Amino acid sequence: MNKKKVFRVFIFLGLIVFISFFEIKEFHNKRVYYNTDLNSKIIKIENNISGGRSYDYITNNGIIITLMNTDTLFVGDSILKEKKNWIFRLYRKNEFGKYKFIKTYNLDK
């Protein structure tokens, strides 16, 4: 085998490892989300590898929720979700300091 073919094989294998890493990470995050009972707030918003098409919303107990860019959540929003369920409800503080229901999200894709 010449050097050019070996280089192509290593590039191909590296690409597979790179993609597999992120797929496994996403699978793990979804499994943890599904099996967790949530009653927490969003404490951090991070960009992810999607290049701005989606964002990771991190709750105060470390659960990561990934939503498309069109779904705007803010730091301080409250999330309520039952265990073994894909659906969560979003609440946001109003001008009087009380939480108000905003929207229901279903992450079962």
WOTA-V130855 format. One record per residue. N is the residue number from 1. PHI is phi in whole degrees, -180 to 180 (NA if undefined). Layout:
BEGIN
N|PHI, N|PHI
END
This chain:
BEGIN
1|NA, 2|-86, 3|-63, 4|-65, 5|-68, 6|-63, 7|-62, 8|-64, 9|-63, 10|-65, 11|-63, 12|-62, 13|-65, 14|-62, 15|-64, 16|-64, 17|-63, 18|-60, 19|-66, 20|-61, 21|-57, 22|-72, 23|-67, 24|-66, 25|-62, 26|-65, 27|-61, 28|-63, 29|-60, 30|-66, 31|-65, 32|-64, 33|-58, 34|-62, 35|-88, 36|-111, 37|-88, 38|-111, 39|-148, 40|-146, 41|-112, 42|-80, 43|-110, 44|-157, 45|-122, 46|-127, 47|-72, 48|-121, 49|-71, 50|-74, 51|74, 52|94, 53|-77, 54|-147, 55|-131, 56|-98, 57|-105, 58|-104, 59|-89, 60|-69, 61|-104, 62|89, 63|-75, 64|-105, 65|-116, 66|-105, 67|-130, 68|-65, 69|-59, 70|-73, 71|-94, 72|-97, 73|-113, 74|-124, 75|-61, 76|101, 77|-65, 78|-103, 79|-121, 80|-127, 81|-146, 82|-85, 83|-65, 84|60, 85|-149, 86|-94, 87|-93, 88|-132, 89|-109, 90|-107, 91|-124, 92|-135, 93|-68, 94|-94, 95|-67, 96|-96, 97|85, 98|-106, 99|-78, 100|-123, 101|-64, 102|-109, 103|-164, 104|-105, 105|-117, 106|-120, 107|-94, 108|-76, 109|-120
END
